């Protein structure tokens, strides 16, 4: 009877924890915890957390502290994009794909994007190999393009076409090898729309990048929506591709870029998440004009069922007190007489004292 019970327990345990996520940090960090999230749209959904176990090993005669952690996932764990974070004060996370397989990787905690190496997981290994291979060829193509822009008289047409053919071959190879895999939409979307001919005019080059930036990205793909991929590309497009040192022109570029983004983002929940993300980003840089623009032209036009009035009121109330805003009107009673801020006209400037808070009204 005991043997039967043990067998039932083992079968039950196997069914409940069929997959594991295993990470190894090649360098010591102050924290001893790791948190697993599943990415849904522009948000992260908490899954579980665990402890980082630390050990000291000898590497070439020198002591080195490494950390290891493991997350056990049940057989019914959702397929998708996941993120492991291990810091709060500074950026520290690793993104990966989970598709019903154990995932194992090592990384340096200070440089996770550059150092993450997957030892187990067909999905992640093929994507990492693809990124490594295609980025080398793309960097060579970009180098040729920059040289042509700086020295238009140098003939680089043949080298450019040869390198472009190499990129296209790499792309085709990985599209074929990832057929039927969860990762394939990422490989399709990562592909740059490089011009067929090398450009010798900087304006034409930037116009091409701007016009084709989203060409290979399927904004209706649930796989891409429920990952950080589209969010990262949207941020790159708005804040890096569209840049001007002239502040007035920069605002125009921001608005044009936002407009283009929302011609792509149709799925309403994802659209809401993107709008809120951009509002938060512009709020951090104190760009009140763009915050107002996003509320007036996009957030307020969402279905009422999706609008969060608490979120909206909190943001607008916070921004109302920012420098450059018209002060909120209010009234008070002093020496038996009623006063109202908007009707004060006896002086050019006023100093308002609220307890220990001093406000200068100019």
VEXKOL-787766 format. One record per residue (C-alpha): z, y, x; residue in one letter; residue number from 1. Coordinates in steps of 0.25 Angstrom, whole numbers, plus 5000, padded with zeros to 4 digits. Layout:
N
atom w = Z; v = Y; u = X; code = A; pos = NUM
...
//
This chain:
362
atom w = 5000; v = 5000; u = 5000; code = X; pos = 1
atom w = 5004; v = 5010; u = 5011; code = X; pos = 2
atom w = 4990; v = 5007; u = 5018; code = X; pos = 3
atom w = 4983; v = 5011; u = 5005; code = X; pos = 4
atom w = 4991; v = 5024; u = 5004; code = X; pos = 5
atom w = 4988; v = 5027; u = 5018; code = X; pos = 6
atom w = 4973; v = 5025; u = 5016; code = X; pos = 7
atom w = 4973; v = 5033; u = 5003; code = X; pos = 8
atom w = 4980; v = 5044; u = 5011; code = X; pos = 9
atom w = 4969; v = 5044; u = 5022; code = X; pos = 10
atom w = 4958; v = 5044; u = 5012; code = X; pos = 11
atom w = 4964; v = 5056; u = 5005; code = X; pos = 12
atom w = 4966; v = 5064; u = 5018; code = X; pos = 13
atom w = 4952; v = 5061; u = 5022; code = X; pos = 14
atom w = 4946; v = 5066; u = 5009; code = X; pos = 15
atom w = 4955; v = 5079; u = 5009; code = X; pos = 16
atom w = 4952; v = 5082; u = 5024; code = X; pos = 17
atom w = 4938; v = 5077; u = 5027; code = X; pos = 18
atom w = 4934; v = 5089; u = 5036; code = X; pos = 19
atom w = 4941; v = 5097; u = 5047; code = X; pos = 20
atom w = 4938; v = 5110; u = 5054; code = X; pos = 21
atom w = 4942; v = 5110; u = 5068; code = X; pos = 22
atom w = 4943; v = 5122; u = 5078; code = X; pos = 23
atom w = 4947; v = 5123; u = 5092; code = X; pos = 24
atom w = 4950; v = 5137; u = 5098; code = X; pos = 25
atom w = 4947; v = 5137; u = 5113; code = X; pos = 26
atom w = 4957; v = 5149; u = 5116; code = X; pos = 27
atom w = 4971; v = 5152; u = 5111; code = X; pos = 28
atom w = 4973; v = 5162; u = 5100; code = X; pos = 29
atom w = 4986; v = 5168; u = 5095; code = X; pos = 30
atom w = 4985; v = 5163; u = 5081; code = X; pos = 31
atom w = 4988; v = 5148; u = 5077; code = X; pos = 32
atom w = 4981; v = 5147; u = 5064; code = X; pos = 33
atom w = 4967; v = 5146; u = 5058; code = X; pos = 34
atom w = 4962; v = 5148; u = 5044; code = X; pos = 35
atom w = 4950; v = 5142; u = 5037; code = X; pos = 36
atom w = 4942; v = 5150; u = 5027; code = X; pos = 37
atom w = 4929; v = 5147; u = 5019; code = X; pos = 38
atom w = 4919; v = 5158; u = 5018; code = X; pos = 39
atom w = 4915; v = 5162; u = 5004; code = X; pos = 40
atom w = 4906; v = 5174; u = 5003; code = X; pos = 41
atom w = 4912; v = 5185; u = 5011; code = X; pos = 42
atom w = 4926; v = 5180; u = 5010; code = X; pos = 43
atom w = 4934; v = 5169; u = 5016; code = X; pos = 44
atom w = 4942; v = 5159; u = 5008; code = X; pos = 45
atom w = 4954; v = 5153; u = 5014; code = X; pos = 46
atom w = 4954; v = 5138; u = 5016; code = X; pos = 47
atom w = 4965; v = 5134; u = 5025; code = X; pos = 48
atom w = 4973; v = 5137; u = 5038; code = X; pos = 49
atom w = 4978; v = 5129; u = 5050; code = X; pos = 50
atom w = 4985; v = 5130; u = 5063; code = X; pos = 51
atom w = 4978; v = 5131; u = 5076; code = X; pos = 52
atom w = 4984; v = 5121; u = 5086; code = X; pos = 53
atom w = 4985; v = 5126; u = 5100; code = X; pos = 54
atom w = 4984; v = 5118; u = 5113; code = X; pos = 55
atom w = 4983; v = 5121; u = 5128; code = X; pos = 56
atom w = 4973; v = 5114; u = 5136; code = X; pos = 57
atom w = 4968; v = 5115; u = 5151; code = X; pos = 58
atom w = 4954; v = 5120; u = 5153; code = X; pos = 59
atom w = 4950; v = 5120; u = 5168; code = X; pos = 60
atom w = 4964; v = 5120; u = 5172; code = X; pos = 61
atom w = 4968; v = 5132; u = 5163; code = X; pos = 62
atom w = 4976; v = 5131; u = 5150; code = X; pos = 63
atom w = 4969; v = 5134; u = 5137; code = X; pos = 64
atom w = 4975; v = 5135; u = 5123; code = X; pos = 65
atom w = 4966; v = 5130; u = 5112; code = X; pos = 66
atom w = 4968; v = 5130; u = 5097; code = X; pos = 67
atom w = 4964; v = 5119; u = 5087; code = X; pos = 68
atom w = 4964; v = 5119; u = 5072; code = X; pos = 69
atom w = 4959; v = 5110; u = 5061; code = X; pos = 70
atom w = 4956; v = 5112; u = 5046; code = X; pos = 71
atom w = 4955; v = 5100; u = 5037; code = X; pos = 72
atom w = 4945; v = 5102; u = 5025; code = X; pos = 73
atom w = 4944; v = 5093; u = 5013; code = X; pos = 74
atom w = 4932; v = 5085; u = 5009; code = X; pos = 75
atom w = 4929; v = 5095; u = 4998; code = X; pos = 76
atom w = 4930; v = 5108; u = 5007; code = X; pos = 77
atom w = 4919; v = 5117; u = 5004; code = X; pos = 78
atom w = 4906; v = 5118; u = 5013; code = X; pos = 79
atom w = 4904; v = 5132; u = 5018; code = X; pos = 80
atom w = 4907; v = 5142; u = 5029; code = X; pos = 81
atom w = 4922; v = 5143; u = 5034; code = X; pos = 82
atom w = 4929; v = 5152; u = 5043; code = X; pos = 83
atom w = 4942; v = 5149; u = 5052; code = X; pos = 84
atom w = 4950; v = 5161; u = 5056; code = X; pos = 85
atom w = 4961; v = 5161; u = 5067; code = X; pos = 86
atom w = 4964; v = 5176; u = 5069; code = X; pos = 87
atom w = 4968; v = 5188; u = 5060; code = X; pos = 88
atom w = 4968; v = 5200; u = 5070; code = X; pos = 89
atom w = 4955; v = 5197; u = 5076; code = X; pos = 90
atom w = 4942; v = 5190; u = 5072; code = X; pos = 91
atom w = 4944; v = 5175; u = 5073; code = X; pos = 92
atom w = 4936; v = 5165; u = 5065; code = X; pos = 93
atom w = 4926; v = 5154; u = 5065; code = X; pos = 94
atom w = 4916; v = 5152; u = 5054; code = X; pos = 95
atom w = 4910; v = 5138; u = 5052; code = X; pos = 96
atom w = 4903; v = 5129; u = 5041; code = X; pos = 97
atom w = 4909; v = 5118; u = 5035; code = X; pos = 98
atom w = 4900; v = 5107; u = 5028; code = X; pos = 99
atom w = 4909; v = 5095; u = 5026; code = X; pos = 100
atom w = 4910; v = 5092; u = 5041; code = X; pos = 101
atom w = 4921; v = 5094; u = 5051; code = X; pos = 102
atom w = 4920; v = 5106; u = 5059; code = X; pos = 103
atom w = 4925; v = 5107; u = 5074; code = X; pos = 104
atom w = 4923; v = 5119; u = 5083; code = X; pos = 105
atom w = 4929; v = 5127; u = 5095; code = X; pos = 106
atom w = 4930; v = 5142; u = 5097; code = X; pos = 107
atom w = 4936; v = 5153; u = 5105; code = X; pos = 108
atom w = 4945; v = 5161; u = 5096; code = X; pos = 109
atom w = 4940; v = 5174; u = 5102; code = X; pos = 110
atom w = 4925; v = 5171; u = 5101; code = X; pos = 111
atom w = 4924; v = 5161; u = 5089; code = X; pos = 112
atom w = 4909; v = 5165; u = 5086; code = X; pos = 113
atom w = 4904; v = 5163; u = 5100; code = X; pos = 114
atom w = 4912; v = 5151; u = 5104; code = X; pos = 115
atom w = 4913; v = 5142; u = 5091; code = X; pos = 116
atom w = 4908; v = 5128; u = 5095; code = X; pos = 117
atom w = 4907; v = 5118; u = 5084; code = X; pos = 118
atom w = 4909; v = 5103; u = 5088; code = X; pos = 119
atom w = 4909; v = 5097; u = 5074; code = X; pos = 120
atom w = 4901; v = 5102; u = 5062; code = X; pos = 121
atom w = 4886; v = 5100; u = 5061; code = X; pos = 122
atom w = 4884; v = 5113; u = 5052; code = X; pos = 123
atom w = 4892; v = 5122; u = 5062; code = X; pos = 124
atom w = 4886; v = 5116; u = 5075; code = X; pos = 125
atom w = 4871; v = 5118; u = 5070; code = X; pos = 126
atom w = 4874; v = 5132; u = 5066; code = X; pos = 127
atom w = 4881; v = 5135; u = 5079; code = X; pos = 128
atom w = 4870; v = 5129; u = 5087; code = X; pos = 129
atom w = 4860; v = 5137; u = 5079; code = X; pos = 130
atom w = 4867; v = 5150; u = 5081; code = X; pos = 131
atom w = 4868; v = 5148; u = 5096; code = X; pos = 132
atom w = 4853; v = 5144; u = 5097; code = X; pos = 133
atom w = 4847; v = 5154; u = 5089; code = X; pos = 134
atom w = 4856; v = 5166; u = 5094; code = X; pos = 135
atom w = 4851; v = 5163; u = 5108; code = X; pos = 136
atom w = 4836; v = 5164; u = 5104; code = X; pos = 137
atom w = 4839; v = 5176; u = 5095; code = X; pos = 138
atom w = 4846; v = 5184; u = 5106; code = X; pos = 139
atom w = 4834; v = 5182; u = 5115; code = X; pos = 140
atom w = 4825; v = 5187; u = 5103; code = X; pos = 141
atom w = 4834; v = 5199; u = 5101; code = X; pos = 142
atom w = 4834; v = 5202; u = 5116; code = X; pos = 143
atom w = 4819; v = 5202; u = 5116; code = X; pos = 144
atom w = 4819; v = 5211; u = 5104; code = X; pos = 145
atom w = 4829; v = 5221; u = 5111; code = X; pos = 146
atom w = 4820; v = 5221; u = 5123; code = X; pos = 147
atom w = 4808; v = 5224; u = 5115; code = X; pos = 148
atom w = 4815; v = 5236; u = 5108; code = X; pos = 149
atom w = 4820; v = 5242; u = 5122; code = X; pos = 150
atom w = 4806; v = 5239; u = 5129; code = X; pos = 151
atom w = 4795; v = 5239; u = 5119; code = X; pos = 152
atom w = 4785; v = 5238; u = 5130; code = X; pos = 153
atom w = 4790; v = 5224; u = 5134; code = X; pos = 154
atom w = 4782; v = 5213; u = 5128; code = X; pos = 155
atom w = 4792; v = 5202; u = 5122; code = X; pos = 156
atom w = 4783; v = 5198; u = 5111; code = X; pos = 157
atom w = 4781; v = 5183; u = 5116; code = X; pos = 158
atom w = 4796; v = 5181; u = 5120; code = X; pos = 159
atom w = 4800; v = 5186; u = 5107; code = X; pos = 160
atom w = 4791; v = 5177; u = 5099; code = X; pos = 161
atom w = 4795; v = 5165; u = 5107; code = X; pos = 162
atom w = 4810; v = 5168; u = 5105; code = X; pos = 163
atom w = 4808; v = 5170; u = 5090; code = X; pos = 164
atom w = 4801; v = 5157; u = 5089; code = X; pos = 165
atom w = 4813; v = 5151; u = 5096; code = X; pos = 166
atom w = 4822; v = 5157; u = 5086; code = X; pos = 167
atom w = 4813; v = 5152; u = 5074; code = X; pos = 168
atom w = 4813; v = 5138; u = 5080; code = X; pos = 169
atom w = 4828; v = 5138; u = 5082; code = X; pos = 170
atom w = 4830; v = 5142; u = 5067; code = X; pos = 171
atom w = 4820; v = 5132; u = 5062; code = X; pos = 172
atom w = 4827; v = 5121; u = 5070; code = X; pos = 173
atom w = 4841; v = 5124; u = 5065; code = X; pos = 174
atom w = 4836; v = 5126; u = 5051; code = X; pos = 175
atom w = 4830; v = 5112; u = 5051; code = X; pos = 176
atom w = 4842; v = 5105; u = 5058; code = X; pos = 177
atom w = 4852; v = 5112; u = 5048; code = X; pos = 178
atom w = 4844; v = 5108; u = 5035; code = X; pos = 179
atom w = 4853; v = 5104; u = 5024; code = X; pos = 180
atom w = 4865; v = 5109; u = 5032; code = X; pos = 181
atom w = 4875; v = 5120; u = 5027; code = X; pos = 182
atom w = 4872; v = 5128; u = 5039; code = X; pos = 183
atom w = 4857; v = 5130; u = 5037; code = X; pos = 184
atom w = 4858; v = 5143; u = 5028; code = X; pos = 185
atom w = 4866; v = 5149; u = 5040; code = X; pos = 186
atom w = 4855; v = 5145; u = 5050; code = X; pos = 187
atom w = 4844; v = 5151; u = 5040; code = X; pos = 188
atom w = 4852; v = 5164; u = 5038; code = X; pos = 189
atom w = 4855; v = 5166; u = 5053; code = X; pos = 190
atom w = 4840; v = 5167; u = 5057; code = X; pos = 191
atom w = 4836; v = 5181; u = 5061; code = X; pos = 192
atom w = 4823; v = 5186; u = 5055; code = X; pos = 193
atom w = 4817; v = 5190; u = 5069; code = X; pos = 194
atom w = 4804; v = 5198; u = 5068; code = X; pos = 195
atom w = 4792; v = 5190; u = 5072; code = X; pos = 196
atom w = 4788; v = 5201; u = 5083; code = X; pos = 197
atom w = 4797; v = 5208; u = 5093; code = X; pos = 198
atom w = 4800; v = 5222; u = 5089; code = X; pos = 199
atom w = 4798; v = 5234; u = 5098; code = X; pos = 200
atom w = 4804; v = 5245; u = 5088; code = X; pos = 201
atom w = 4819; v = 5245; u = 5086; code = X; pos = 202
atom w = 4817; v = 5251; u = 5072; code = X; pos = 203
atom w = 4808; v = 5240; u = 5068; code = X; pos = 204
atom w = 4817; v = 5229; u = 5074; code = X; pos = 205
atom w = 4829; v = 5234; u = 5066; code = X; pos = 206
atom w = 4821; v = 5235; u = 5053; code = X; pos = 207
atom w = 4818; v = 5221; u = 5055; code = X; pos = 208
atom w = 4832; v = 5216; u = 5057; code = X; pos = 209
atom w = 4837; v = 5225; u = 5045; code = X; pos = 210
atom w = 4826; v = 5219; u = 5036; code = X; pos = 211
atom w = 4827; v = 5205; u = 5040; code = X; pos = 212
atom w = 4842; v = 5203; u = 5042; code = X; pos = 213
atom w = 4845; v = 5195; u = 5030; code = X; pos = 214
atom w = 4831; v = 5188; u = 5029; code = X; pos = 215
atom w = 4837; v = 5174; u = 5032; code = X; pos = 216
atom w = 4850; v = 5175; u = 5024; code = X; pos = 217
atom w = 4851; v = 5169; u = 5011; code = X; pos = 218
atom w = 4861; v = 5177; u = 5003; code = X; pos = 219
atom w = 4861; v = 5167; u = 4992; code = X; pos = 220
atom w = 4866; v = 5156; u = 5001; code = X; pos = 221
atom w = 4880; v = 5151; u = 4997; code = X; pos = 222
atom w = 4881; v = 5146; u = 5011; code = X; pos = 223
atom w = 4879; v = 5159; u = 5017; code = X; pos = 224
atom w = 4887; v = 5167; u = 5007; code = X; pos = 225
atom w = 4899; v = 5158; u = 5009; code = X; pos = 226
atom w = 4899; v = 5161; u = 5024; code = X; pos = 227
atom w = 4901; v = 5173; u = 5033; code = X; pos = 228
atom w = 4886; v = 5173; u = 5037; code = X; pos = 229
atom w = 4881; v = 5183; u = 5026; code = X; pos = 230
atom w = 4893; v = 5192; u = 5027; code = X; pos = 231
atom w = 4891; v = 5193; u = 5042; code = X; pos = 232
atom w = 4876; v = 5196; u = 5041; code = X; pos = 233
atom w = 4879; v = 5207; u = 5031; code = X; pos = 234
atom w = 4889; v = 5214; u = 5040; code = X; pos = 235
atom w = 4879; v = 5213; u = 5051; code = X; pos = 236
atom w = 4868; v = 5219; u = 5043; code = X; pos = 237
atom w = 4876; v = 5230; u = 5038; code = X; pos = 238
atom w = 4885; v = 5234; u = 5049; code = X; pos = 239
atom w = 4876; v = 5231; u = 5062; code = X; pos = 240
atom w = 4861; v = 5230; u = 5058; code = X; pos = 241
atom w = 4862; v = 5243; u = 5050; code = X; pos = 242
atom w = 4868; v = 5253; u = 5060; code = X; pos = 243
atom w = 4867; v = 5268; u = 5063; code = X; pos = 244
atom w = 4875; v = 5277; u = 5071; code = X; pos = 245
atom w = 4872; v = 5288; u = 5061; code = X; pos = 246
atom w = 4883; v = 5287; u = 5051; code = X; pos = 247
atom w = 4875; v = 5292; u = 5039; code = X; pos = 248
atom w = 4863; v = 5282; u = 5042; code = X; pos = 249
atom w = 4873; v = 5271; u = 5044; code = X; pos = 250
atom w = 4878; v = 5273; u = 5030; code = X; pos = 251
atom w = 4864; v = 5272; u = 5025; code = X; pos = 252
atom w = 4862; v = 5259; u = 5033; code = X; pos = 253
atom w = 4874; v = 5253; u = 5028; code = X; pos = 254
atom w = 4870; v = 5256; u = 5013; code = X; pos = 255
atom w = 4856; v = 5250; u = 5016; code = X; pos = 256
atom w = 4862; v = 5238; u = 5023; code = X; pos = 257
atom w = 4872; v = 5235; u = 5011; code = X; pos = 258
atom w = 4861; v = 5237; u = 5001; code = X; pos = 259
atom w = 4852; v = 5226; u = 5008; code = X; pos = 260
atom w = 4864; v = 5217; u = 5009; code = X; pos = 261
atom w = 4866; v = 5217; u = 4994; code = X; pos = 262
atom w = 4852; v = 5215; u = 4991; code = X; pos = 263
atom w = 4855; v = 5201; u = 4998; code = X; pos = 264
atom w = 4869; v = 5198; u = 4993; code = X; pos = 265
atom w = 4867; v = 5194; u = 4978; code = X; pos = 266
atom w = 4878; v = 5184; u = 4976; code = X; pos = 267
atom w = 4888; v = 5192; u = 4969; code = X; pos = 268
atom w = 4901; v = 5187; u = 4974; code = X; pos = 269
atom w = 4896; v = 5187; u = 4989; code = X; pos = 270
atom w = 4890; v = 5201; u = 4986; code = X; pos = 271
atom w = 4904; v = 5206; u = 4982; code = X; pos = 272
atom w = 4910; v = 5200; u = 4994; code = X; pos = 273
atom w = 4900; v = 5207; u = 5003; code = X; pos = 274
atom w = 4902; v = 5220; u = 4996; code = X; pos = 275
atom w = 4917; v = 5219; u = 4998; code = X; pos = 276
atom w = 4915; v = 5215; u = 5013; code = X; pos = 277
atom w = 4907; v = 5227; u = 5015; code = X; pos = 278
atom w = 4916; v = 5236; u = 5008; code = X; pos = 279
atom w = 4927; v = 5231; u = 5017; code = X; pos = 280
atom w = 4919; v = 5233; u = 5030; code = X; pos = 281
atom w = 4915; v = 5247; u = 5026; code = X; pos = 282
atom w = 4929; v = 5250; u = 5022; code = X; pos = 283
atom w = 4934; v = 5246; u = 5036; code = X; pos = 284
atom w = 4924; v = 5256; u = 5043; code = X; pos = 285
atom w = 4929; v = 5267; u = 5033; code = X; pos = 286
atom w = 4914; v = 5268; u = 5027; code = X; pos = 287
atom w = 4918; v = 5273; u = 5014; code = X; pos = 288
atom w = 4904; v = 5277; u = 5010; code = X; pos = 289
atom w = 4900; v = 5262; u = 5011; code = X; pos = 290
atom w = 4912; v = 5257; u = 5004; code = X; pos = 291
atom w = 4909; v = 5266; u = 4992; code = X; pos = 292
atom w = 4894; v = 5262; u = 4993; code = X; pos = 293
atom w = 4898; v = 5247; u = 4992; code = X; pos = 294
atom w = 4907; v = 5249; u = 4980; code = X; pos = 295
atom w = 4897; v = 5258; u = 4973; code = X; pos = 296
atom w = 4884; v = 5250; u = 4975; code = X; pos = 297
atom w = 4889; v = 5236; u = 4976; code = X; pos = 298
atom w = 4903; v = 5233; u = 4973; code = X; pos = 299
atom w = 4904; v = 5240; u = 4960; code = X; pos = 300
atom w = 4891; v = 5233; u = 4956; code = X; pos = 301
atom w = 4896; v = 5219; u = 4957; code = X; pos = 302
atom w = 4900; v = 5212; u = 4944; code = X; pos = 303
atom w = 4913; v = 5217; u = 4939; code = X; pos = 304
atom w = 4919; v = 5203; u = 4940; code = X; pos = 305
atom w = 4917; v = 5203; u = 4955; code = X; pos = 306
atom w = 4922; v = 5217; u = 4957; code = X; pos = 307
atom w = 4937; v = 5217; u = 4962; code = X; pos = 308
atom w = 4943; v = 5230; u = 4957; code = X; pos = 309
atom w = 4955; v = 5229; u = 4965; code = X; pos = 310
atom w = 4947; v = 5228; u = 4978; code = X; pos = 311
atom w = 4938; v = 5239; u = 4974; code = X; pos = 312
atom w = 4950; v = 5248; u = 4970; code = X; pos = 313
atom w = 4957; v = 5245; u = 4983; code = X; pos = 314
atom w = 4945; v = 5248; u = 4991; code = X; pos = 315
atom w = 4942; v = 5261; u = 4984; code = X; pos = 316
atom w = 4957; v = 5266; u = 4984; code = X; pos = 317
atom w = 4958; v = 5263; u = 4999; code = X; pos = 318
atom w = 4945; v = 5271; u = 5002; code = X; pos = 319
atom w = 4949; v = 5282; u = 4993; code = X; pos = 320
atom w = 4959; v = 5287; u = 5004; code = X; pos = 321
atom w = 4950; v = 5286; u = 5016; code = X; pos = 322
atom w = 4946; v = 5298; u = 5024; code = X; pos = 323
atom w = 4934; v = 5305; u = 5018; code = X; pos = 324
atom w = 4937; v = 5301; u = 5003; code = X; pos = 325
atom w = 4941; v = 5311; u = 4993; code = X; pos = 326
atom w = 4956; v = 5309; u = 4991; code = X; pos = 327
atom w = 4960; v = 5302; u = 4978; code = X; pos = 328
atom w = 4965; v = 5313; u = 4968; code = X; pos = 329
atom w = 4980; v = 5313; u = 4963; code = X; pos = 330
atom w = 4990; v = 5322; u = 4957; code = X; pos = 331
atom w = 5005; v = 5325; u = 4959; code = X; pos = 332
atom w = 5016; v = 5334; u = 4954; code = X; pos = 333
atom w = 5022; v = 5344; u = 4963; code = X; pos = 334
atom w = 5033; v = 5355; u = 4959; code = X; pos = 335
atom w = 5030; v = 5353; u = 4944; code = X; pos = 336
atom w = 5015; v = 5355; u = 4946; code = X; pos = 337
atom w = 5004; v = 5344; u = 4945; code = X; pos = 338
atom w = 4994; v = 5343; u = 4957; code = X; pos = 339
atom w = 4981; v = 5336; u = 4959; code = X; pos = 340
atom w = 4974; v = 5333; u = 4972; code = X; pos = 341
atom w = 4960; v = 5336; u = 4967; code = X; pos = 342
atom w = 4964; v = 5350; u = 4962; code = X; pos = 343
atom w = 4971; v = 5355; u = 4974; code = X; pos = 344
atom w = 4963; v = 5367; u = 4979; code = X; pos = 345
atom w = 4974; v = 5377; u = 4985; code = X; pos = 346
atom w = 4971; v = 5373; u = 4999; code = X; pos = 347
atom w = 4960; v = 5367; u = 5008; code = X; pos = 348
atom w = 4968; v = 5355; u = 5013; code = X; pos = 349
atom w = 4980; v = 5348; u = 5008; code = X; pos = 350
atom w = 4990; v = 5338; u = 5014; code = X; pos = 351
atom w = 4995; v = 5327; u = 5005; code = X; pos = 352
atom w = 5008; v = 5320; u = 5009; code = X; pos = 353
atom w = 5011; v = 5306; u = 5002; code = X; pos = 354
atom w = 5024; v = 5302; u = 5008; code = X; pos = 355
atom w = 5021; v = 5300; u = 5022; code = X; pos = 356
atom w = 5006; v = 5300; u = 5020; code = X; pos = 357
atom w = 4999; v = 5314; u = 5023; code = X; pos = 358
atom w = 4985; v = 5316; u = 5018; code = X; pos = 359
atom w = 4977; v = 5328; u = 5021; code = X; pos = 360
atom w = 4967; v = 5333; u = 5011; code = X; pos = 361
atom w = 4956; v = 5341; u = 5016; code = X; pos = 362
//
